Amino acid sequence: MSRSSNCVGLSATPLSAFNNPEPVRRSRIPDLPLDTSLLFEFLLFLYLLVALFVQYINVHRTVWCCSRRAVWMQRHQRTENR
C-alpha cells in the first residue's frame, strides 16, 4: 500500500459545493387563531378571579392557623399561671 492512496470509503468534496451551498430550509410558522378582544377580556378576568381566590384561600389558611395558635398559647399560659 502506498502513502499517496486515499482512505477507503472517503471521497473528496468537490469545490463547487463550497461555492454554492444549499439554501436554508426554514420551517413554516403555523397560522394561529386570533381571539376577539371580548373573549380575551373574559379569559383574563377568569384567570384573575382564580388567582384572587387562590390568594384568599392562602391568606385565610395562614390567618386561621396563626389565630388558633395564639388562642392556644393564651389558654396554655393561663393554665400555667394557676
C-alpha positions as CSV (number, residue, x, y, z in Angstrom):
1,M,0.0,0.0,0.0
2,S,1.4,3.4,-0.9
3,R,1.2,6.5,1.1
4,S,-0.3,8.5,-1.7
5,S,-3.5,6.5,-1.8
6,N,-6.8,7.8,-0.5
7,C,-8.5,6.4,2.6
8,V,-11.0,3.7,1.9
9,G,-14.7,4.9,1.6
10,L,-13.9,8.6,1.7
11,S,-14.2,10.8,-1.4
12,A,-13.0,14.3,-1.9
13,T,-15.7,17.0,-1.7
14,P,-16.0,19.0,-4.9
15,L,-15.1,22.6,-4.7
16,S,-18.4,23.6,-6.2
17,A,-20.2,22.5,-3.0
18,F,-18.3,25.3,-1.1
19,N,-19.2,28.0,-3.7
20,N,-22.9,27.2,-3.9
21,P,-24.3,26.0,-0.6
22,E,-27.7,24.5,-0.3
23,P,-30.4,27.1,0.6
24,V,-31.6,27.1,4.2
25,R,-34.9,25.3,4.7
26,R,-37.0,27.2,7.2
27,S,-40.0,25.7,8.8
28,R,-43.4,27.3,8.2
29,I,-44.9,29.1,11.1
30,P,-48.5,27.8,11.6
31,D,-51.4,30.2,11.4
32,L,-52.6,30.9,14.9
33,P,-56.3,31.6,15.5
34,L,-57.0,35.2,16.7
35,D,-59.4,35.6,19.6
36,T,-61.7,38.6,19.7
37,S,-61.0,41.2,22.3
38,L,-64.2,40.3,24.2
39,L,-63.1,36.7,24.6
40,F,-59.6,37.8,25.6
41,E,-61.0,40.1,28.3
42,F,-63.3,37.3,29.6
43,L,-60.4,34.8,29.8
44,L,-58.2,37.4,31.5
45,F,-61.0,38.2,34.0
46,L,-61.5,34.4,34.7
47,Y,-57.7,33.9,35.2
48,L,-57.5,36.9,37.6
49,L,-60.6,35.6,39.5
50,V,-58.9,32.2,40.0
51,A,-55.7,33.9,41.1
52,L,-57.6,36.1,43.6
53,F,-59.4,33.1,45.0
54,V,-56.2,31.1,45.5
55,Q,-54.6,34.0,47.3
56,Y,-57.6,34.4,49.5
57,I,-57.5,30.7,50.5
58,N,-53.8,31.0,51.3
59,V,-54.3,34.1,53.4
60,H,-57.3,32.7,55.1
61,R,-55.5,29.5,56.0
62,T,-52.5,31.4,57.3
63,V,-54.5,33.8,59.5
64,W,-56.8,31.0,60.7
65,C,-53.8,28.8,61.7
66,C,-52.0,31.7,63.4
67,S,-55.1,32.9,65.3
68,R,-55.8,29.3,66.6
69,R,-52.2,29.1,67.7
70,A,-52.4,32.4,69.5
71,V,-55.6,31.3,71.3
72,W,-53.9,28.0,72.3
73,M,-50.9,29.9,73.7
74,Q,-53.2,32.2,75.7
75,R,-55.0,29.2,77.2
76,H,-51.8,27.4,77.9
77,Q,-50.3,30.5,79.7
78,R,-53.4,30.8,81.8
79,T,-53.2,27.2,83.0
80,E,-49.5,27.7,83.9
81,N,-50.2,30.8,86.0
82,R,-52.8,29.0,88.1
